[in-house]
Amino acid sequence: MHYRIGGKARYFCEPQNAQDIIDAVRWAFARHVPFLFLGAGTNMLFSERGYDGLIMQYVNKRIRKEAGGVRISAGTSMRDAVQYHSAQGFNDLAWAGGLPGTVGGAVFGNAGCFGGEMKDCVVSVESIFYDRAAGMVERRVRSAAECAFGYRDSVFKRNGNEIIASVVVRATPGDKQAVRAEVERCIAYRERFQPLEHPSAGSTFKNIPVASVTPQVRKEFAAAIKVDPFPVIPVAAVLDRLELKGSRIGGAEISEKHPNFFINRNHATFADVIGLIKLAKKKALGRYGIVLEEEIRIVP
Ligand SMILES: Cc1cc2nc3c(=O)[nH]c(=O)nc-3n(C[C@H](O)[C@H](O)[C@H](O)COP(=O)(O)OP(=O)(O)OC[C@H]3O[C@@H](n4cnc5c(N)ncnc54)[C@H](O)[C@@H]3O)c2cc1C
């Protein structure tokens, strides 16, 4: 996996199209096997125990222009999607320059950065809906409103019973050079401020809504507050103030460069990263009464 931590899956398959996904889900239902859908794994932490079930990874990476936008298969990397958009001069995905992972993963978690979010780019989503108890698997199409996007959240994440097959993304004509420049700016920012030289799952915790903290905490972090997409206190600022930068457990480290990134510095284990997560949560709660919420998905 992206974190370079974790064990093996009992079963693994690579569906090529939506029908393959349906067949794989039915296969798992018939055998009472749990399953999990994987994008590029850039937001996940697996334990060394592995996954006692079926992991599906979608390998369809098609991108095609159609009426109303660009249809992009969920298995397409964001890198390719951004590249396609910028080559056409469409400005909708420029904010996602350098965002790792797949288009499916980005829709699932409503990925966002630099003031942009997937929710503002999505026209519609084609998915495979399933209900294990009823043994039901069917195709669905949702409008952007029906995806009920929220902060790093969507109906897919909340309900956990739908697999994203493809997404129609807006195609708003812009200035090709300006779009390219914005993509490059975002990539350069990441290279400068994120510890990309070490494996990680990106930001470990969601940023903290200003509305959820005490007036005293708000005052203490006033200079760090940013709009993302509503006023938040960056977790990085809190962990910095707690002097957790550079803290290590085993091979895992709270990055000096960006303290919300918990990096695999040297053969870290699942327990090492979990140890750092617990440490950060305990300190944030003890000092500021802040309950940190994981952004990464943990598969114990
Ligand atoms: C260096 C670095 C920087 C990052 N920067 C950002 C950032 O700026 N903003 C941000 O939001 N995130 C960021 N991330 C986190 C991560 O890259 C994003 O959340 C990304 O969108 C996850 O995509 P993925 O394909 O890797 O998903 P995965 O990690 O594979 O999966 C994440 C979740 O999505 C589900 N999922 C994936 N594909 C599908 C599908 N087709 N259908 C249904 N469910 C699916 C999985 O089951 C899992 O629950 C960063 C990560 C790294 C390592």
The ligand as a MOL file (V3000), in Angstrom:
LIG
                    3D

  0  0  0     0  0            999 V3000
M  V30 BEGIN CTAB
M  V30 COUNTS 53 58 0 0 0
M  V30 BEGIN ATOM
M  V30 1 C 1.0580 12.9490 0.0250 0
M  V30 2 C -0.4390 12.9590 0.1470 0
M  V30 3 C -1.1360 14.1510 0.0100 0
M  V30 4 C -2.5310 14.1820 0.1270 0
M  V30 5 N -3.1910 15.3570 -0.0170 0
M  V30 6 C -4.5320 15.4000 0.0900 0
M  V30 7 C -5.2450 16.6180 -0.0610 0
M  V30 8 O -4.6720 17.6690 -0.3170 0
M  V30 9 N -6.5980 16.6000 0.0610 0
M  V30 10 C -7.2890 15.4400 0.3290 0
M  V30 11 O -8.5230 15.4840 0.4230 0
M  V30 12 N -6.6420 14.2700 0.4790 0
M  V30 13 C -5.3010 14.2100 0.3700 0
M  V30 14 N -4.6320 13.0290 0.5220 0
M  V30 15 C -5.3760 11.8030 0.8500 0
M  V30 16 C -5.7570 10.9530 -0.3900 0
M  V30 17 O -4.8220 11.0850 -1.4100 0
M  V30 18 C -7.1080 11.3480 -0.9290 0
M  V30 19 O -8.0850 11.2040 0.0790 0
M  V30 20 C -7.5040 10.5170 -2.1570 0
M  V30 21 O -8.6610 11.0830 -2.7090 0
M  V30 22 C -7.7520 9.0460 -1.8390 0
M  V30 23 O -7.8750 8.3600 -3.0880 0
M  V30 24 P -7.4670 6.8270 -3.2270 0
M  V30 25 O -7.8510 6.3880 -4.5700 0
M  V30 26 O -6.0560 6.6000 -2.8450 0
M  V30 27 O -8.4370 6.1690 -2.1400 0
M  V30 28 P -8.0800 4.9580 -1.1600 0
M  V30 29 O -7.0870 5.4110 -0.1460 0
M  V30 30 O -7.7750 3.7320 -1.9180 0
M  V30 31 O -9.4940 4.7640 -0.4470 0
M  V30 32 C -9.9850 5.7220 0.4340 0
M  V30 33 C -11.4470 5.3550 0.7260 0
M  V30 34 O -12.1990 5.4870 -0.4730 0
M  V30 35 C -12.8610 4.2760 -0.7770 0
M  V30 36 N -12.8860 4.1400 -2.2380 0
M  V30 37 C -11.8520 4.3020 -3.0940 0
M  V30 38 N -12.2830 4.1600 -4.3630 0
M  V30 39 C -13.6080 3.8930 -4.2990 0
M  V30 40 C -14.6320 3.6360 -5.2620 0
M  V30 41 N -14.3690 3.6250 -6.5780 0
M  V30 42 N -15.8800 3.3980 -4.8240 0
M  V30 43 C -16.1780 3.4150 -3.4960 0
M  V30 44 N -15.2580 3.6440 -2.5390 0
M  V30 45 C -13.9920 3.8850 -2.9430 0
M  V30 46 C -12.0600 3.1770 -0.0950 0
M  V30 47 O -12.8510 2.0440 0.1830 0
M  V30 48 C -11.6040 3.8930 1.1740 0
M  V30 49 O -12.6120 3.8380 2.1610 0
M  V30 50 C -3.2400 12.9740 0.4030 0
M  V30 51 C -2.5290 11.7630 0.5360 0
M  V30 52 C -1.1420 11.7500 0.4040 0
M  V30 53 C -0.4130 10.4400 0.5410 0
M  V30 END ATOM
M  V30 BEGIN BOND
M  V30 1 1 1 2
M  V30 2 1 2 3
M  V30 3 2 2 52
M  V30 4 2 3 4
M  V30 5 1 4 5
M  V30 6 1 4 50
M  V30 7 2 5 6
M  V30 8 1 6 7
M  V30 9 1 6 13
M  V30 10 2 7 8
M  V30 11 1 7 9
M  V30 12 1 9 10
M  V30 13 2 10 11
M  V30 14 1 10 12
M  V30 15 2 12 13
M  V30 16 1 13 14
M  V30 17 1 14 15
M  V30 18 1 14 50
M  V30 19 1 15 16
M  V30 20 1 16 17
M  V30 21 1 16 18
M  V30 22 1 18 19
M  V30 23 1 18 20
M  V30 24 1 20 21
M  V30 25 1 20 22
M  V30 26 1 22 23
M  V30 27 1 23 24
M  V30 28 2 24 25
M  V30 29 1 24 26
M  V30 30 1 24 27
M  V30 31 1 27 28
M  V30 32 2 28 29
M  V30 33 1 28 30
M  V30 34 1 28 31
M  V30 35 1 31 32
M  V30 36 1 32 33
M  V30 37 1 33 34
M  V30 38 1 33 48
M  V30 39 1 34 35
M  V30 40 1 35 36
M  V30 41 1 35 46
M  V30 42 1 36 37
M  V30 43 1 36 45
M  V30 44 2 37 38
M  V30 45 1 38 39
M  V30 46 1 39 40
M  V30 47 2 39 45
M  V30 48 1 40 41
M  V30 49 2 40 42
M  V30 50 1 42 43
M  V30 51 2 43 44
M  V30 52 1 44 45
M  V30 53 1 46 47
M  V30 54 1 46 48
M  V30 55 1 48 49
M  V30 56 2 50 51
M  V30 57 1 51 52
M  V30 58 1 52 53
M  V30 END BOND
M  V30 END CTAB
M  END
